[in-house]
Amino acid sequence: MGIIAKPDLDTDWKNYSNCLGVDPDLFFPERGASTREAKEVCRGCVVRDDCLEYALANGEKFGIWGGMSERERRRIRRQRALDRQAAERVVEAV
């Protein structure tokens, strides 16, 4: 996968990924196509969390990253935003 990261992000993790050498098209299926095979490659990957965090930090909108689809990553971003807002309200109340 030709990963281009923001300069401050460490991407050494990609050298240990299960997807190294796998056809990248597997991780970018056509709309409505199954993501099962890509997620299977991710299952048990030792750098799965790093991959997911990379995608979240870079706003990746397409493909399977860290074993999660675009929709699944959107849910995580939404939940994290809600958590941040709740934490800010707690700090303001103190």
N, CA, C and O atoms as a MOPAC input file, in Angstrom:
PM7 MOZYME 1SCF
protein

 N      0.85600 1    -1.16400 1     0.00000 1
 C      0.00000 1     0.00000 1     0.00000 1
 C      0.90200 1     1.22700 1     0.00000 1
 O      1.73900 1     1.36000 1     0.89300 1
 N      0.76600 1     2.09700 1    -0.93700 1
 C      1.55000 1     3.30900 1    -0.99900 1
 C      1.05400 1     4.32000 1     0.02200 1
 O      0.24500 1     5.19100 1    -0.29600 1
 N      1.53700 1     4.20000 1     1.23400 1
 C      1.05400 1     5.06400 1     2.30800 1
 C      1.86400 1     6.34300 1     2.33600 1
 O      3.09300 1     6.32100 1     2.40300 1
 N      1.15700 1     7.45500 1     2.28300 1
 C      1.77800 1     8.76400 1     2.40700 1
 C      1.18600 1     9.39000 1     3.65700 1
 O     -0.01100 1     9.67000 1     3.71300 1
 N      2.01700 1     9.60400 1     4.64400 1
 C      1.52700 1    10.09700 1     5.92600 1
 C      1.87800 1    11.55700 1     6.12400 1
 O      2.76300 1    12.10500 1     5.46800 1
 N      1.16000 1    12.16600 1     7.04700 1
 C      1.54100 1    13.49300 1     7.49400 1
 C      2.95100 1    13.35400 1     8.06000 1
 O      3.27600 1    12.31900 1     8.64300 1
 N      3.79200 1    14.37000 1     7.90200 1
 C      5.19600 1    14.23800 1     8.30300 1
 C      5.41800 1    13.82000 1     9.75300 1
 O      6.42000 1    13.17200 1    10.05400 1
 N      4.51200 1    14.17400 1    10.65200 1
 C      4.72300 1    13.86300 1    12.06200 1
 C      4.21600 1    12.47300 1    12.46400 1
 O      4.32600 1    12.09300 1    13.63000 1
 N      3.67300 1    11.72700 1    11.52900 1
 C      3.15200 1    10.40700 1    11.86100 1
 C      4.17500 1     9.32100 1    11.53500 1
 O      4.77400 1     9.31300 1    10.46000 1
 N      4.36100 1     8.41300 1    12.47900 1
 C      5.26100 1     7.28800 1    12.29300 1
 C      4.52700 1     6.20100 1    11.51200 1
 O      3.44900 1     5.76900 1    11.92000 1
 N      5.09000 1     5.76300 1    10.41300 1
 C      4.45100 1     4.72300 1     9.61000 1
 C      5.31400 1     3.46200 1     9.51300 1
 O      5.10600 1     2.63800 1     8.62200 1
 N      6.27300 1     3.31000 1    10.41800 1
 C      7.09500 1     2.09500 1    10.41200 1
 C      6.26400 1     0.84200 1    10.60500 1
 O      6.66600 1    -0.24300 1    10.18400 1
 N      5.10700 1     0.98300 1    11.23800 1
 C      4.21700 1    -0.14600 1    11.48300 1
 C      3.84200 1    -0.87100 1    10.19700 1
 O      3.61200 1    -2.08000 1    10.20800 1
 N      3.78000 1    -0.14100 1     9.09500 1
 C      3.31900 1    -0.76200 1     7.84500 1
 C      4.22300 1    -1.90600 1     7.39500 1
 O      3.78200 1    -2.79200 1     6.66200 1
 N      5.47700 1    -1.89400 1     7.82500 1
 C      6.40700 1    -2.96700 1     7.45500 1
 C      6.05900 1    -4.29400 1     8.12000 1
 O      6.58900 1    -5.33500 1     7.73100 1
 N      5.17700 1    -4.27200 1     9.11400 1
 C      4.80300 1    -5.47500 1     9.85800 1
 C      3.35400 1    -5.89000 1     9.59600 1
 O      2.83100 1    -6.78900 1    10.25400 1
 N      2.71700 1    -5.23700 1     8.64100 1
 C      1.28900 1    -5.46400 1     8.39500 1
 C      1.03100 1    -6.75100 1     7.60600 1
 O      1.83300 1    -7.16400 1     6.76800 1
 N     -0.09800 1    -7.35900 1     7.89800 1
 C     -0.51500 1    -8.55300 1     7.15700 1
 C     -0.76100 1    -8.24300 1     5.68600 1
 O     -0.65000 1    -9.12700 1     4.83600 1
 N     -1.09300 1    -6.99700 1     5.38400 1
 C     -1.45300 1    -6.63900 1     4.01200 1
 C     -0.23700 1    -6.31900 1     3.14100 1
 O     -0.37900 1    -6.07900 1     1.94200 1
 N      0.93300 1    -6.31600 1     3.72700 1
 C      2.14000 1    -6.02500 1     2.96000 1
 C      2.26500 1    -7.03700 1     1.82300 1
 O      2.35500 1    -8.24100 1     2.06400 1
 N      2.27200 1    -6.55300 1     0.61000 1
 C      2.38000 1    -7.42100 1    -0.56000 1
 C      1.05200 1    -7.91500 1    -1.11400 1
 O      1.02000 1    -8.57400 1    -2.15300 1
 N     -0.05000 1    -7.60200 1    -0.42300 1
 C     -1.38400 1    -7.99700 1    -0.89900 1
 C     -1.88300 1    -6.91900 1    -1.86000 1
 O     -1.60200 1    -5.73700 1    -1.66800 1
 N     -2.61300 1    -7.32100 1    -2.88000 1
 C     -3.16400 1    -6.37700 1    -3.85500 1
 C     -4.00000 1    -5.31300 1    -3.13600 1
 O     -4.98800 1    -5.65600 1    -2.48800 1
 N     -3.62800 1    -4.02900 1    -3.23400 1
 C     -4.35900 1    -2.95600 1    -2.55400 1
 C     -5.83200 1    -2.87000 1    -2.95400 1
 O     -6.65700 1    -2.39500 1    -2.17400 1
 N     -6.16500 1    -3.32300 1    -4.15500 1
 C     -7.56600 1    -3.27200 1    -4.59700 1
 C     -8.48100 1    -4.06100 1    -3.67000 1
 O     -9.67100 1    -3.76400 1    -3.57200 1
 N     -7.93100 1    -5.06700 1    -2.98500 1
 C     -8.71600 1    -5.85200 1    -2.04200 1
 C     -9.26600 1    -4.96100 1    -0.92800 1
 O    -10.35600 1    -5.21200 1    -0.41500 1
 N     -8.52000 1    -3.92900 1    -0.55700 1
 C     -8.88700 1    -3.05800 1     0.55600 1
 C     -9.72200 1    -1.85200 1     0.12300 1
 O    -10.14600 1    -1.04700 1     0.95200 1
 N     -9.94600 1    -1.74200 1    -1.16400 1
 C    -10.76100 1    -0.65500 1    -1.70800 1
 C    -11.81700 1    -1.23700 1    -2.65100 1
 O    -11.80100 1    -0.97700 1    -3.85400 1
 N    -12.73500 1    -2.02700 1    -2.08700 1
 C    -13.74400 1    -2.69200 1    -2.92700 1
 C    -14.73100 1    -1.68400 1    -3.51800 1
 O    -14.92700 1    -0.59100 1    -2.98600 1
 N    -15.33400 1    -2.07800 1    -4.61300 1
 C    -16.37300 1    -1.25700 1    -5.22300 1
 C    -17.51800 1    -1.08100 1    -4.23900 1
 O    -17.72800 1    -1.92000 1    -3.36200 1
 N    -18.24700 1     0.00000 1    -4.38500 1
 C    -19.37800 1     0.25900 1    -3.49700 1
 C    -20.34500 1    -0.92900 1    -3.51300 1
 O    -20.75300 1    -1.40200 1    -4.57400 1
 N    -20.69400 1    -1.39000 1    -2.33700 1
 C    -21.62300 1    -2.49700 1    -2.20200 1
 C    -20.96700 1    -3.87200 1    -2.23900 1
 O    -21.61600 1    -4.87400 1    -1.94100 1
 N    -19.67400 1    -3.93100 1    -2.60600 1
 C    -18.97300 1    -5.21300 1    -2.66200 1
 C    -18.58300 1    -5.65500 1    -1.25100 1
 O    -18.51500 1    -4.83900 1    -0.33300 1
 N    -18.33700 1    -6.90700 1    -1.09500 1
 C    -17.97800 1    -7.47500 1     0.20600 1
 C    -16.61400 1    -6.96800 1     0.68200 1
 O    -15.68000 1    -6.80800 1    -0.10300 1
 N    -16.53100 1    -6.72400 1     1.97600 1
 C    -15.26600 1    -6.32700 1     2.60700 1
 C    -14.68200 1    -7.49000 1     3.41600 1
 O    -13.64800 1    -7.34800 1     4.06900 1
 N    -15.34700 1    -8.61600 1     3.36100 1
 C    -14.97800 1    -9.77000 1     4.18800 1
 C    -13.52700 1   -10.20000 1     3.99000 1
 O    -12.81000 1   -10.40800 1     4.96800 1
 N    -13.08400 1   -10.33600 1     2.73900 1
 C    -11.71400 1   -10.79900 1     2.48600 1
 C    -10.68000 1    -9.83700 1     3.04700 1
 O     -9.69300 1   -10.26200 1     3.64800 1
 N    -10.90000 1    -8.54700 1     2.85200 1
 C     -9.95700 1    -7.54600 1     3.37100 1
 C     -9.91400 1    -7.59900 1     4.89000 1
 O     -8.83800 1    -7.55900 1     5.48800 1
 N    -11.07500 1    -7.68900 1     5.51100 1
 C    -11.13000 1    -7.74400 1     6.96900 1
 C    -10.47900 1    -9.01800 1     7.49500 1
 O     -9.91500 1    -9.02400 1     8.59000 1
 N    -10.55500 1   -10.07800 1     6.73100 1
 C     -9.91500 1   -11.33600 1     7.12800 1
 C     -8.39700 1   -11.17700 1     7.14800 1
 O     -7.72700 1   -11.71200 1     8.03100 1
 N     -7.85300 1   -10.44100 1     6.17500 1
 C     -6.41000 1   -10.16900 1     6.15600 1
 C     -6.02500 1    -9.37700 1     7.41000 1
 O     -4.96600 1    -9.60600 1     7.99500 1
 N     -6.87900 1    -8.45800 1     7.81100 1
 C     -6.60500 1    -7.61200 1     8.97400 1
 C     -6.71800 1    -8.37200 1    10.29900 1
 O     -6.04800 1    -8.03900 1    11.27600 1
 N     -7.56100 1    -9.37800 1    10.31600 1
 C     -7.78900 1   -10.12100 1    11.56000 1
 C     -6.46200 1   -10.71500 1    12.05500 1
 O     -5.78100 1   -11.42200 1    11.31200 1
 N     -6.11500 1   -10.43600 1    13.26100 1
 C     -4.88900 1   -10.96600 1    13.84100 1
 C     -3.62800 1   -10.20300 1    13.46000 1
 O     -2.53200 1   -10.58700 1    13.86800 1
 N     -3.75900 1    -9.14000 1    12.69300 1
 C     -2.58900 1    -8.35300 1    12.29800 1
 C     -2.02700 1    -7.62700 1    13.53500 1
 O     -2.77200 1    -7.01000 1    14.29700 1
 N     -0.73200 1    -7.71200 1    13.71200 1
 C     -0.10900 1    -7.13100 1    14.90800 1
 C     -0.10800 1    -5.60900 1    14.90300 1
 O      0.08100 1    -4.99100 1    15.95100 1
 N     -0.31500 1    -4.99600 1    13.74400 1
 C     -0.31900 1    -3.53100 1    13.67500 1
 C     -1.70600 1    -2.97700 1    13.30900 1
 O     -1.83400 1    -1.85200 1    12.82700 1
 N     -2.71300 1    -3.77900 1    13.54500 1
 C     -4.07900 1    -3.38400 1    13.20300 1
 C     -4.48200 1    -2.05700 1    13.85000 1
 O     -5.05600 1    -1.19200 1    13.18900 1
 N     -4.18100 1    -1.89800 1    15.13700 1
 C     -4.53000 1    -0.65500 1    15.83600 1
 C     -3.78500 1     0.54100 1    15.25800 1
 O     -4.35400 1     1.62300 1    15.11700 1
 N     -2.50400 1     0.34600 1    14.92200 1
 C     -1.72000 1     1.42900 1    14.32400 1
 C     -2.31500 1     1.85300 1    12.99000 1
 O     -2.39800 1     3.04300 1    12.68400 1
 N     -2.72200 1     0.87800 1    12.20900 1
 C     -3.32400 1     1.13000 1    10.90100 1
 C     -4.63000 1     1.91900 1    11.05400 1
 O     -4.87200 1     2.88800 1    10.33400 1
 N     -5.45400 1     1.48900 1    11.99300 1
 C     -6.72100 1     2.17900 1    12.23700 1
 C     -6.47600 1     3.60900 1    12.69800 1
 O     -7.12300 1     4.53400 1    12.20900 1
 N     -5.55500 1     3.80000 1    13.62900 1
 C     -5.26400 1     5.15000 1    14.12400 1
 C     -4.70800 1     6.03800 1    13.01200 1
 O     -5.00500 1     7.23100 1    12.95200 1
 N     -3.89600 1     5.44400 1    12.12900 1
 C     -3.38000 1     6.19100 1    10.97500 1
 C     -4.54400 1     6.70400 1    10.12800 1
 O     -4.58600 1     7.87600 1     9.75200 1
 N     -5.48500 1     5.80700 1     9.83400 1
 C     -6.63000 1     6.17700 1     8.99900 1
 C     -7.47400 1     7.25600 1     9.67400 1
 O     -7.92700 1     8.19300 1     9.01800 1
 N     -7.68300 1     7.12700 1    10.96800 1
 C     -8.47300 1     8.12200 1    11.69400 1
 C     -7.75000 1     9.46900 1    11.72200 1
 O     -8.37300 1    10.51000 1    11.51200 1
 N     -6.44800 1     9.45700 1    11.97700 1
 C     -5.67000 1    10.69800 1    12.04800 1
 C     -5.59700 1    11.40800 1    10.69700 1
 O     -5.52300 1    12.63500 1    10.63800 1
 N     -5.61900 1    10.63300 1     9.61700 1
 C     -5.49900 1    11.20500 1     8.27700 1
 C     -6.84000 1    11.39700 1     7.58500 1
 O     -6.89000 1    11.83300 1     6.43500 1
 N     -7.91800 1    11.07500 1     8.27300 1
 C     -9.23800 1    11.26400 1     7.68000 1
 C     -9.49300 1    10.40000 1     6.46300 1
 O    -10.18800 1    10.81700 1     5.53600 1
 N     -8.93200 1     9.18900 1     6.45600 1
 C     -9.15900 1     8.28400 1     5.32000 1
 C    -10.65400 1     8.00200 1     5.19900 1
 O    -11.28700 1     7.53800 1     6.14700 1
 N    -11.20400 1     8.28300 1     4.03800 1
 C    -12.64300 1     8.11000 1     3.83400 1
 C    -12.98000 1     6.86000 1     3.04200 1
 O    -14.14500 1     6.47300 1     2.96100 1
 N    -11.98700 1     6.23400 1     2.46600 1
 C    -12.24200 1     5.07200 1     1.62200 1
 C    -11.39100 1     3.90000 1     2.05600 1
 O    -10.30200 1     4.07500 1     2.60300 1
 N    -11.89400 1     2.70700 1     1.81000 1
 C    -11.11900 1     1.50300 1     2.03200 1
 C    -11.24100 1     0.91800 1     3.41900 1
 O    -11.88200 1     1.47600 1     4.31000 1
 N    -10.60100 1    -0.22600 1     3.56800 1
 C    -10.54000 1    -0.93200 1     4.84000 1
 C     -9.19600 1    -0.60600 1     5.47300 1
 O     -8.14100 1    -0.84000 1     4.88400 1
 N     -9.25400 1    -0.06400 1     6.67900 1
 C     -8.03900 1     0.28800 1     7.42500 1
 C     -8.20600 1    -0.26400 1     8.83200 1
 O     -9.22900 1    -0.02400 1     9.47400 1
 N     -7.22800 1    -0.99000 1     9.31100 1
 C     -7.31700 1    -1.54800 1    10.64500 1
 C     -8.50900 1    -2.46700 1    10.81300 1
 O     -9.03100 1    -2.62300 1    11.91700 1
 N     -8.93600 1    -3.07300 1     9.72400 1
 C    -10.05900 1    -4.00400 1     9.77000 1
 C    -11.41900 1    -3.34000 1     9.81700 1
 O    -12.42200 1    -4.00000 1    10.08700 1
 N    -11.46800 1    -2.03800 1     9.55800 1
 C    -12.74200 1    -1.32400 1     9.63000 1
 C    -13.05400 1    -0.58200 1     8.33700 1
 O    -12.16900 1    -0.06100 1     7.65800 1
 N    -14.34000 1    -0.55400 1     8.02500 1
 C    -14.82200 1     0.13400 1     6.82800 1
 C    -14.95700 1     1.63200 1     7.09900 1
 O    -14.77400 1     2.09800 1     8.22300 1
 N    -15.27700 1     2.36000 1     6.05500 1
 C    -15.50200 1     3.80700 1     6.18800 1
 C    -16.58900 1     4.08700 1     7.21800 1
 O    -16.43400 1     4.95400 1     8.07800 1
 N    -17.67700 1     3.35300 1     7.12300 1
 C    -18.80500 1     3.56100 1     8.03800 1
 C    -18.39900 1     3.29500 1     9.48600 1
 O    -18.76800 1     4.04600 1    10.38800 1
 N    -17.64700 1     2.23900 1     9.69900 1
 C    -17.19800 1     1.90300 1    11.06300 1
 C    -16.25300 1     2.97600 1    11.61100 1
 O    -16.31200 1     3.31200 1    12.79400 1
 N    -15.38700 1     3.50800 1    10.75400 1
 C    -14.47800 1     4.58100 1    11.19600 1
 C    -15.24000 1     5.86300 1    11.48900 1
 O    -14.88900 1     6.60100 1    12.41000 1
 N    -16.27900 1     6.13000 1    10.71000 1
 C    -17.11200 1     7.31600 1    10.97700 1
 C    -17.72300 1     7.23600 1    12.36600 1
 O    -17.76700 1     8.22900 1    13.09300 1
 N    -18.19400 1     6.04900 1    12.73200 1
 C    -18.77200 1     5.85700 1    14.07600 1
 C    -17.74100 1     6.14300 1    15.16600 1
 O    -18.05300 1     6.77800 1    16.17300 1
 N    -16.52200 1     5.67300 1    14.96000 1
 C    -15.46000 1     5.91000 1    15.94200 1
 C    -15.18200 1     7.40500 1    16.05100 1
 O    -15.08000 1     7.93800 1    17.15500 1
 N    -15.05900 1     8.08900 1    14.90300 1
 C    -14.79100 1     9.54100 1    14.93000 1
 C    -15.91000 1    10.28100 1    15.64800 1
 O    -15.66100 1    11.18000 1    16.45200 1
 N    -17.14300 1     9.89400 1    15.34800 1
 C    -18.30200 1    10.53100 1    15.98700 1
 C    -18.27200 1    10.31400 1    17.49800 1
 O    -18.48700 1    11.25100 1    18.26600 1
 N    -18.00600 1     9.07800 1    17.92300 1
 C    -17.97200 1     8.76700 1    19.35800 1
 C    -16.83800 1     9.51800 1    20.05000 1
 O    -17.01100 1    10.02000 1    21.16100 1
 N    -15.69200 1     9.59400 1    19.40600 1
 C    -14.56800 1    10.32300 1    20.00400 1
 C    -14.89000 1    11.80900 1    20.13400 1
 O    -14.52000 1    12.43900 1    21.12400 1
 N    -15.56900 1    12.36400 1    19.15000 1
 C    -15.96000 1    13.77900 1    19.22400 1
 C    -16.92500 1    13.99400 1    20.38200 1
 O    -16.80100 1    14.97200 1    21.11900 1
 N    -17.87700 1    13.09300 1    20.54700 1
 C    -18.81800 1    13.19900 1    21.67000 1
 C    -18.08300 1    13.07300 1    23.00200 1
 O    -18.38600 1    13.80000 1    23.94800 1
 N    -17.13200 1    12.16700 1    23.08000 1
 C    -16.34600 1    11.99000 1    24.30300 1
 C    -15.54700 1    13.25300 1    24.62700 1
 O    -15.46700 1    13.65700 1    25.78700 1
 N    -14.95400 1    13.87700 1    23.59900 1
 C    -14.19700 1    15.11800 1    23.80900 1
 C    -15.10800 1    16.22600 1    24.31200 1
 O    -14.75200 1    16.96200 1    25.23300 1
 N    -16.29200 1    16.34400 1    23.70200 1
 C    -17.24000 1    17.36800 1    24.13000 1
 C    -17.65400 1    17.14700 1    25.57400 1
 O    -17.74500 1    18.10500 1    26.34000 1
 N    -17.90200 1    15.92500 1    25.95300 1
 C    -18.28100 1    15.61500 1    27.33500 1
 C    -17.14500 1    15.96700 1    28.29300 1
 O    -17.38800 1    16.52300 1    29.36400 1
 N    -15.92000 1    15.65000 1    27.92000 1
 C    -14.76500 1    15.96200 1    28.76200 1
 C    -14.58900 1    17.46700 1    28.91000 1
 O    -14.24700 1    17.95100 1    29.98900 1
 N    -14.82100 1    18.20600 1    27.83400 1
 C    -14.70500 1    19.67300 1    27.88600 1
 C    -15.76000 1    20.26700 1    28.81000 1
 O    -15.48300 1    21.22200 1    29.53500 1
 N    -16.96600 1    19.70900 1    28.78900 1
 C    -18.02200 1    20.19600 1    29.67300 1
 C    -17.67000 1    19.95600 1    31.13600 1
 O    -17.96300 1    20.78200 1    32.00100 1
 N    -17.03100 1    18.80500 1    31.40500 1
 C    -16.62000 1    18.48700 1    32.78200 1
 C    -15.58100 1    19.50800 1    33.23900 1
 O    -15.65900 1    20.01600 1    34.35800 1
 N    -14.60900 1    19.81100 1    32.37700 1
 C    -13.55900 1    20.77500 1    32.72400 1
 C    -14.17200 1    22.15600 1    32.93800 1
 O    -13.78300 1    22.85900 1    33.87100 1
 N    -15.10300 1    22.55000 1    32.11100 1
 C    -15.75100 1    23.85900 1    32.25400 1
 C    -16.54000 1    23.94200 1    33.55300 1
 O    -16.62500 1    25.01500 1    34.15000 1
 N    -17.10500 1    22.85800 1    33.99100 1
 C    -17.93100 1    22.85100 1    35.19400 1
 C    -17.09600 1    22.91800 1    36.46700 1
 O    -17.62100 1    23.22900 1    37.53600 1
 N    -15.82400 1    22.63500 1    36.36400 1
 C    -14.96300 1    22.60800 1    37.56300 1
 C    -14.49200 1    23.96600 1    37.93000 1
 O    -13.76200 1    24.12300 1    38.90900 1

